[in-house]
Amino acid sequence: MCLYKTTMKIFYIKSILYIHLFYFLMLHIIISFKILKYQINDFYFFTYFSLFKVKHRNIYIYIIFFLI
Protein backbone atom coordinates (compact mmCIF):
# COMPACT_ATOMS: atom_id res chain seq x y z
CA MET A 1 0.00 0.00 0.00
CA CYS A 2 2.81 2.39 0.89
CA LEU A 3 4.59 1.60 -2.39
CA TYR A 4 1.37 2.20 -4.31
CA LYS A 5 0.93 5.61 -2.68
CA THR A 6 4.49 6.69 -3.47
CA THR A 7 4.19 5.57 -7.11
CA MET A 8 0.89 7.42 -7.45
CA LYS A 9 2.46 10.53 -5.96
CA ILE A 10 5.33 10.33 -8.48
CA PHE A 11 2.89 9.91 -11.37
CA TYR A 12 0.83 12.85 -10.10
CA ILE A 13 3.90 15.11 -9.90
CA LYS A 14 5.04 13.99 -13.35
CA SER A 15 1.62 14.68 -14.87
CA ILE A 16 1.61 18.18 -13.37
CA LEU A 17 5.07 18.83 -14.78
CA TYR A 18 4.08 17.58 -18.24
CA ILE A 19 1.02 19.84 -18.18
CA HIS A 20 3.29 22.77 -17.26
CA LEU A 21 5.67 21.87 -20.08
CA PHE A 22 2.82 21.70 -22.59
CA TYR A 23 1.37 25.01 -21.33
CA PHE A 24 4.69 26.85 -21.56
CA LEU A 25 5.42 25.44 -25.01
CA MET A 26 1.99 26.57 -26.21
CA LEU A 27 2.54 29.98 -24.65
CA HIS A 28 5.91 30.31 -26.41
CA ILE A 29 4.32 29.33 -29.74
CA ILE A 30 1.44 31.81 -29.31
CA ILE A 31 3.85 34.62 -28.36
CA SER A 32 6.12 33.87 -31.32
CA PHE A 33 3.15 33.89 -33.71
CA LYS A 34 1.97 37.22 -32.28
CA ILE A 35 5.46 38.68 -32.71
CA LEU A 36 5.59 37.45 -36.31
CA LYS A 37 2.13 38.83 -36.98
CA TYR A 38 2.55 42.29 -35.47
CA GLN A 39 6.36 42.57 -35.63
CA ILE A 40 6.86 43.84 -32.09
CA ASN A 41 10.20 45.60 -31.56
CA ASP A 42 13.23 43.55 -30.47
CA PHE A 43 13.62 45.23 -27.09
CA TYR A 44 10.15 44.12 -25.91
CA PHE A 45 10.72 40.63 -27.32
CA PHE A 46 14.02 40.09 -25.49
CA THR A 47 12.88 41.59 -22.19
CA TYR A 48 9.71 39.51 -22.22
CA PHE A 49 11.51 36.25 -22.95
CA SER A 50 14.25 36.92 -20.41
CA LEU A 51 11.62 37.56 -17.72
CA PHE A 52 9.74 34.46 -18.79
CA LYS A 53 12.84 32.29 -18.57
CA VAL A 54 13.89 33.65 -15.19
CA LYS A 55 10.38 33.21 -13.77
CA HIS A 56 10.00 29.58 -14.85
CA ARG A 57 13.60 28.32 -14.71
CA ASN A 58 12.93 26.06 -11.71
CA ILE A 59 10.04 24.34 -13.53
CA TYR A 60 12.29 23.67 -16.54
CA ILE A 61 14.91 22.16 -14.22
CA TYR A 62 12.25 19.90 -12.67
CA ILE A 63 11.07 18.79 -16.11
CA ILE A 64 14.62 17.97 -17.21
CA PHE A 65 15.17 16.08 -13.95
CA PHE A 66 12.02 14.00 -14.43
CA LEU A 67 12.66 13.30 -18.12
CA ILE A 68 16.12 11.85 -17.45
Buried (B, 14 or more C-beta within 10 A) or exposed (E): EEEEEEEEEEEEEBEEBEEBBEEBEEEEEEBEEEBEEEEEEEEEBEEEBEEBEEEBEEBBEBBEEEEE
